[in-house]
Amino acid sequence: MISNDIKFTANRKLLATAVLLYGRDVAHEMFGDGIMSMIDVTIDVGKTTDEKGNERMLLTFNGKWLKYAKW
């Protein structure tokens, strides 16, 4: 049996990988150079099912995009 600590660590690493690698590249393509503010952000977690009946997770970050300042 897998302990809860190991499950939590695996989920955290997978989520971090998805956000840091994939999310960063997509955000850069869509918005250009900048970062998303985490000061004024909402995070929604939802649950849905696909056409085969498998449970799926919806994770939405809604934050203000801050363009990098040019000096």
N, CA, C and O atoms as a GROMACS GRO file, in nm:
protein
  284
    1MET      N    1   0.084  -0.119   0.000
    1MET     CA    2   0.000   0.000   0.000
    1MET      C    3   0.088   0.125   0.000
    1MET      O    4   0.189   0.131   0.071
    2ILE      N    5   0.050   0.224  -0.079
    2ILE     CA    6   0.126   0.348  -0.089
    2ILE      C    7   0.080   0.445   0.018
    2ILE      O    8  -0.040   0.466   0.037
    3SER      N    9   0.176   0.504   0.089
    3SER     CA   10   0.139   0.598   0.195
    3SER      C   11   0.086   0.727   0.136
    3SER      O   12   0.112   0.760   0.020
    4ASN      N   13   0.010   0.801   0.217
    4ASN     CA   14  -0.045   0.930   0.174
    4ASN      C   15   0.064   1.031   0.143
    4ASN      O   16   0.047   1.115   0.055
    5ASP      N   17   0.177   1.025   0.216
    5ASP     CA   18   0.288   1.117   0.190
    5ASP      C   19   0.344   1.098   0.050
    5ASP      O   20   0.373   1.195  -0.020
    6ILE      N   21   0.359   0.973   0.008
    6ILE     CA   22   0.412   0.945  -0.126
    6ILE      C   23   0.312   0.989  -0.233
    6ILE      O   24   0.352   1.046  -0.335
    7LYS      N   25   0.184   0.963  -0.212
    7LYS     CA   26   0.081   1.006  -0.307
    7LYS      C   27   0.081   1.159  -0.320
    7LYS      O   28   0.073   1.212  -0.431
    8PHE      N   29   0.089   1.229  -0.208
    8PHE     CA   30   0.089   1.374  -0.209
    8PHE      C   31   0.211   1.427  -0.284
    8PHE      O   32   0.199   1.519  -0.365
    9THR      N   33   0.326   1.371  -0.257
    9THR     CA   34   0.449   1.415  -0.322
    9THR      C   35   0.442   1.392  -0.472
    9THR      O   36   0.481   1.479  -0.549
   10ALA      N   37   0.392   1.277  -0.515
   10ALA     CA   38   0.381   1.247  -0.658
   10ALA      C   39   0.284   1.344  -0.725
   10ALA      O   40   0.315   1.396  -0.832
   11ASN      N   41   0.170   1.370  -0.665
   11ASN     CA   42   0.073   1.463  -0.722
   11ASN      C   43   0.131   1.604  -0.729
   11ASN      O   44   0.109   1.675  -0.827
   12ARG      N   45   0.202   1.645  -0.626
   12ARG     CA   46   0.262   1.777  -0.623
   12ARG      C   47   0.366   1.793  -0.733
   12ARG      O   48   0.373   1.897  -0.799
   13LYS      N   49   0.449   1.691  -0.754
   13LYS     CA   50   0.552   1.697  -0.857
   13LYS      C   51   0.490   1.700  -0.997
   13LYS      O   52   0.536   1.775  -1.084
   14LEU      N   53   0.386   1.620  -1.020
   14LEU     CA   54   0.320   1.619  -1.150
   14LEU      C   55   0.253   1.753  -1.179
   14LEU      O   56   0.261   1.804  -1.291
   15LEU      N   57   0.188   1.810  -1.080
   15LEU     CA   58   0.124   1.940  -1.098
   15LEU      C   59   0.228   2.048  -1.124
   15LEU      O   60   0.210   2.132  -1.213
   16ALA      N   61   0.336   2.047  -1.048
   16ALA     CA   62   0.442   2.146  -1.069
   16ALA      C   63   0.502   2.133  -1.208
   16ALA      O   64   0.529   2.234  -1.273
   17THR      N   65   0.523   2.011  -1.255
   17THR     CA   66   0.577   1.990  -1.388
   17THR      C   67   0.482   2.045  -1.494
   17THR      O   68   0.526   2.111  -1.588
   18ALA      N   69   0.354   2.017  -1.479
   18ALA     CA   70   0.256   2.064  -1.578
   18ALA      C   71   0.251   2.216  -1.583
   18ALA      O   72   0.250   2.275  -1.691
   19VAL      N   73   0.249   2.279  -1.467
   19VAL     CA   74   0.239   2.425  -1.463
   19VAL      C   75   0.370   2.491  -1.507
   19VAL      O   76   0.368   2.585  -1.586
   20LEU      N   77   0.482   2.443  -1.455
   20LEU     CA   78   0.610   2.509  -1.484
   20LEU      C   79   0.659   2.487  -1.626
   20LEU      O   80   0.713   2.580  -1.687
   21LEU      N   81   0.642   2.368  -1.679
   21LEU     CA   82   0.692   2.341  -1.813
   21LEU      C   83   0.590   2.375  -1.921
   21LEU      O   84   0.616   2.456  -2.010
   22TYR      N   85   0.474   2.312  -1.913
   22TYR     CA   86   0.374   2.332  -2.018
   22TYR      C   87   0.306   2.468  -2.004
   22TYR      O   88   0.293   2.542  -2.102
   23GLY      N   89   0.263   2.502  -1.885
   23GLY     CA   90   0.191   2.627  -1.863
   23GLY      C   91   0.272   2.750  -1.896
   23GLY      O   92   0.220   2.845  -1.954
   24ARG      N   93   0.398   2.748  -1.860
   24ARG     CA   94   0.484   2.863  -1.887
   24ARG      C   95   0.499   2.886  -2.037
   24ARG      O   96   0.492   3.000  -2.083
   25ASP      N   97   0.519   2.779  -2.113
   25ASP     CA   98   0.536   2.792  -2.258
   25ASP      C   99   0.408   2.841  -2.325
   25ASP      O  100   0.413   2.926  -2.414
   26VAL      N  101   0.295   2.788  -2.284
   26VAL     CA  102   0.168   2.830  -2.343
   26VAL      C  103   0.138   2.976  -2.307
   26VAL      O  104   0.094   3.053  -2.392
   27ALA      N  105   0.161   3.013  -2.182
   27ALA     CA  106   0.138   3.152  -2.140
   27ALA      C  107   0.227   3.247  -2.219
   27ALA      O  108   0.182   3.354  -2.260
   28HIS      N  109   0.352   3.209  -2.239
   28HIS     CA  110   0.443   3.294  -2.314
   28HIS      C  111   0.396   3.311  -2.459
   28HIS      O  112   0.403   3.421  -2.514
   29GLU      N  113   0.349   3.203  -2.520
   29GLU     CA  114   0.298   3.211  -2.657
   29GLU      C  115   0.174   3.299  -2.666
   29GLU      O  116   0.159   3.375  -2.762
   30MET      N  117   0.085   3.290  -2.569
   30MET     CA  118  -0.041   3.363  -2.574
   30MET      C  119  -0.027   3.509  -2.534
   30MET      O  120  -0.092   3.596  -2.593
   31PHE      N  121   0.057   3.538  -2.433
   31PHE     CA  122   0.061   3.672  -2.374
   31PHE      C  123   0.193   3.747  -2.396
   31PHE      O  124   0.197   3.868  -2.375
   32GLY      N  125   0.297   3.679  -2.436
   32GLY     CA  126   0.428   3.743  -2.449
   32GLY      C  127   0.504   3.738  -2.318
   32GLY      O  128   0.469   3.662  -2.228
   33ASP      N  129   0.609   3.819  -2.309
   33ASP     CA  130   0.694   3.819  -2.191
   33ASP      C  131   0.621   3.877  -2.070
   33ASP      O  132   0.567   3.987  -2.077
   34GLY      N  133   0.621   3.803  -1.960
   34GLY     CA  134   0.558   3.849  -1.838
   34GLY      C  135   0.533   3.735  -1.743
   34GLY      O  136   0.579   3.623  -1.764
   35ILE      N  137   0.458   3.765  -1.636
   35ILE     CA  138   0.422   3.665  -1.537
   35ILE      C  139   0.277   3.686  -1.495
   35ILE      O  140   0.220   3.794  -1.515
   36MET      N  141   0.217   3.583  -1.438
   36MET     CA  142   0.082   3.596  -1.384
   36MET      C  143   0.093   3.631  -1.236
   36MET      O  144   0.165   3.567  -1.161
   37SER      N  145   0.020   3.734  -1.196
   37SER     CA  146   0.018   3.775  -1.056
   37SER      C  147  -0.048   3.668  -0.972
   37SER      O  148  -0.156   3.620  -1.005
   38MET      N  149   0.017   3.631  -0.863
   38MET     CA  150  -0.043   3.537  -0.769
   38MET      C  151  -0.098   3.610  -0.647
   38MET      O  152  -0.147   3.548  -0.553
   39ILE      N  153  -0.090   3.744  -0.649
   39ILE     CA  154  -0.146   3.824  -0.539
   39ILE      C  155  -0.296   3.832  -0.555
   39ILE      O  156  -0.370   3.814  -0.458
   40ASP      N  157  -0.342   3.858  -0.676
   40ASP     CA  158  -0.485   3.869  -0.705
   40ASP      C  159  -0.522   3.757  -0.801
   40ASP      O  160  -0.533   3.778  -0.922
   41VAL      N  161  -0.541   3.638  -0.747
   41VAL     CA  162  -0.568   3.520  -0.831
   41VAL      C  163  -0.679   3.438  -0.767
   41VAL      O  164  -0.692   3.431  -0.645
   42THR      N  165  -0.757   3.375  -0.852
   42THR     CA  166  -0.852   3.275  -0.804
   42THR      C  167  -0.814   3.142  -0.868
   42THR      O  168  -0.773   3.137  -0.984
   43ILE      N  169  -0.828   3.036  -0.792
   43ILE     CA  170  -0.799   2.903  -0.841
   43ILE      C  171  -0.924   2.819  -0.821
   43ILE      O  172  -0.972   2.803  -0.709
   44ASP      N  173  -0.975   2.767  -0.930
   44ASP     CA  174  -1.094   2.683  -0.924
   44ASP      C  175  -1.056   2.539  -0.957
   44ASP      O  176  -0.980   2.513  -1.051
   45VAL      N  177  -1.109   2.447  -0.879
   45VAL     CA  178  -1.087   2.304  -0.903
   45VAL      C  179  -1.223   2.242  -0.927
   45VAL      O  180  -1.316   2.260  -0.849
   46GLY      N  181  -1.233   2.171  -1.037
   46GLY     CA  182  -1.359   2.107  -1.071
   46GLY      C  183  -1.338   1.962  -1.110
   46GLY      O  184  -1.226   1.914  -1.122
   47LYS      N  185  -1.449   1.894  -1.127
   47LYS     CA  186  -1.446   1.753  -1.160
   47LYS      C  187  -1.544   1.729  -1.274
   47LYS      O  188  -1.655   1.781  -1.274
   48THR      N  189  -1.502   1.651  -1.371
   48THR     CA  190  -1.586   1.618  -1.485
   48THR      C  191  -1.559   1.474  -1.525
   48THR      O  192  -1.470   1.409  -1.469
   49THR      N  193  -1.634   1.425  -1.619
   49THR     CA  194  -1.609   1.291  -1.671
   49THR      C  195  -1.595   1.297  -1.823
   49THR      O  196  -1.658   1.380  -1.889
   50ASP      N  197  -1.512   1.210  -1.876
   50ASP     CA  198  -1.496   1.206  -2.022
   50ASP      C  199  -1.601   1.112  -2.082
   50ASP      O  200  -1.686   1.058  -2.011
   51GLU      N  201  -1.592   1.094  -2.214
   51GLU     CA  202  -1.692   1.013  -2.284
   51GLU      C  203  -1.689   0.866  -2.243
   51GLU      O  204  -1.785   0.793  -2.266
   52LYS      N  205  -1.579   0.821  -2.182
   52LYS     CA  206  -1.568   0.682  -2.136
   52LYS      C  207  -1.608   0.667  -1.990
   52LYS      O  208  -1.607   0.556  -1.936
   53GLY      N  209  -1.645   0.777  -1.926
   53GLY     CA  210  -1.685   0.774  -1.786
   53GLY      C  211  -1.571   0.790  -1.687
   53GLY      O  212  -1.592   0.776  -1.567
   54ASN      N  213  -1.451   0.819  -1.736
   54ASN     CA  214  -1.336   0.840  -1.648
   54ASN      C  215  -1.344   0.978  -1.583
   54ASN      O  216  -1.379   1.077  -1.647
   55GLU      N  217  -1.311   0.982  -1.453
   55GLU     CA  218  -1.310   1.110  -1.384
   55GLU      C  219  -1.192   1.193  -1.431
   55GLU      O  220  -1.083   1.140  -1.453
   56ARG      N  221  -1.214   1.323  -1.448
   56ARG     CA  222  -1.110   1.414  -1.491
   56ARG      C  223  -1.113   1.538  -1.402
   56ARG      O  224  -1.218   1.575  -1.348
   57MET      N  225  -0.998   1.602  -1.386
   57MET     CA  226  -0.987   1.720  -1.302
   57MET      C  227  -0.976   1.844  -1.390
   57MET      O  228  -0.902   1.846  -1.488
   58LEU      N  229  -1.049   1.949  -1.352
   58LEU     CA  230  -1.038   2.080  -1.416
   58LEU      C  231  -0.970   2.174  -1.316
   58LEU      O  232  -1.016   2.188  -1.203
   59LEU      N  233  -0.862   2.237  -1.358
   59LEU     CA  234  -0.789   2.328  -1.272
   59LEU      C  235  -0.772   2.459  -1.347
   59LEU      O  236  -0.709   2.463  -1.453
   60THR      N  237  -0.827   2.567  -1.291
   60THR     CA  238  -0.824   2.697  -1.358
   60THR      C  239  -0.759   2.801  -1.268
   60THR      O  240  -0.801   2.823  -1.155
   61PHE      N  241  -0.655   2.865  -1.321
   61PHE     CA  242  -0.593   2.979  -1.256
   61PHE      C  243  -0.642   3.104  -1.327
   61PHE      O  244  -0.630   3.114  -1.449
   62ASN      N  245  -0.698   3.198  -1.254
   62ASN     CA  246  -0.746   3.323  -1.312
   62ASN      C  247  -0.671   3.437  -1.244
   62ASN      O  248  -0.708   3.481  -1.135
   63GLY      N  249  -0.565   3.485  -1.311
   63GLY     CA  250  -0.483   3.590  -1.252
   63GLY      C  251  -0.449   3.698  -1.354
   63GLY      O  252  -0.455   3.676  -1.474
   64LYS      N  253  -0.413   3.812  -1.303
   64LYS     CA  254  -0.377   3.926  -1.388
   64LYS      C  255  -0.240   3.900  -1.452
   64LYS      O  256  -0.146   3.860  -1.383
   65TRP      N  257  -0.230   3.923  -1.583
   65TRP     CA  258  -0.103   3.908  -1.653
   65TRP      C  259  -0.024   4.037  -1.642
   65TRP      O  260  -0.073   4.145  -1.677
   66LEU      N  261   0.099   4.027  -1.594
   66LEU     CA  262   0.186   4.143  -1.576
   66LEU      C  263   0.300   4.135  -1.676
   66LEU      O  264   0.386   4.047  -1.666
   67LYS      N  265   0.300   4.227  -1.772
   67LYS     CA  266   0.408   4.229  -1.870
   67LYS      C  267   0.536   4.277  -1.803
   67LYS      O  268   0.533   4.362  -1.714
   68TYR      N  269   0.647   4.222  -1.848
   68TYR     CA  270   0.776   4.268  -1.795
   68TYR      C  271   0.799   4.413  -1.834
   68TYR      O  272   0.772   4.452  -1.948
   69ALA      N  273   0.848   4.493  -1.741
   69ALA     CA  274   0.877   4.633  -1.767
   69ALA      C  275   1.005   4.644  -1.850
   69ALA      O  276   1.100   4.569  -1.830
   70LYS      N  277   1.005   4.738  -1.942
   70LYS     CA  278   1.125   4.764  -2.022
   70LYS      C  279   1.199   4.881  -1.962
   70LYS      O  280   1.139   4.985  -1.934
   71TRP      N  281   1.328   4.865  -1.943
   71TRP     CA  282   1.411   4.969  -1.883
   71TRP      C  283   1.495   5.037  -1.986
   71TRP      O  284   1.571   5.128  -1.954
   0.00000   0.00000   0.00000
